[in-house]
Structures are given as C-alpha cells and as structure tokens.
Amino acid sequence: MIFSETTPKTEGEPELTVNDADMAGDIDGRRSTSSVLVFLGATPIAWQSLKQKIVALSTCEAEYVAAATAACQAVWLRRLLGELTGEEAHPPALMVDNQPAIALAKNPVLHDRSKHIDTRFHFIHDCVDGGQIVLEFVETGRQLADILTKPLGHLRFMELRTKIGMVEIKQEQQD
C-alpha cells in the first residue's frame, strides 16, 4: 500500500516505509540524520531516527544513505510479516523526496560521483532490482518522516503528528 498525504490509508495492506534525511543537521560533526517510519495499513509499527555514520557530501548522498537504512528495515519487516501470515507480502513502497537519490538507487553506474559511497549502502539497488521494495517519489512537503528529522514549527508538528496517527493522551488530575 502506497500512501502519502493524498492517498487514503486502508487496513490490511502491506507495510509502507517512509524515510527522510536531514542534510548535515548536526552542527558539530556535520552528519545527517536518517529516519524511518514503517506502517502496516494505517498504523505505524516501527520508527527509527539516527545520525548517519558518514558525512554525506550532498543531499543526494544523505537521502541515499537514509533510503538504504529504510530498505534494510523494510526487507526485514516484509519477511517477518510473511512468516507471521504464511503469505508473501507485497513489496513495500519506499517514499523518497529526492529524485537524484531514486535515480542512484535504480542505476548506480550512472553516477561517477557515487564511487566513494560505501558498498553497504548500495544494498538498496539490489532490493529495487530484486523487487523487494518499490521506490516512489514523494514531495518534500508530504514527507511524513520529517517529524523524526527536522525541527518543526508547532503547526507543522501537529499536522504531521495527526497524519502518522499519533494522538494526545491527557491524564486526569487526582485531588
């Protein structure tokens, strides 16, 4: 099931992986932050936000590394879902908001500037070629994983919080 802000969420569909990267968000080390948000139907079932282990030289590289991290999570969760249900799950959609990162994942030979990227991040290319994941472009404004990587204003935070299904639970005060 592929969904973003414009596609309705339905129950019972295979997982969706949403990912994003914040280019050089760490002021001290200039490392980017990767985030992964995985849905099963309309329910978020896994999320992760971590500083990348490398210093990315471009936004494309930062997004590519984040997509590789998300691909690892998606492949593992797809296998787990298949074992639990006894049926092979559909390939999850990996939502990426960077066109050059999508092109790099689909054909890393096209990019001479990607030779320095560690080979472990090229795992995503094998996943795309093998049909284990599907890469989809999502506009930056519709990237749900921004809630895990970027400092957001109150309104944007509340908007994304609602879209990923989080609700505020208020405690009743005791006398």
Helices and strands as residue ranges (DSSP letters): E 15-22, E 33-40, E 43-51, H 59-85, E 93-96, H 99-106, G 108-110, G 112-114, G 119-122, H 123-129, E 134-137, G 140-142, H 146-149, H 154-163
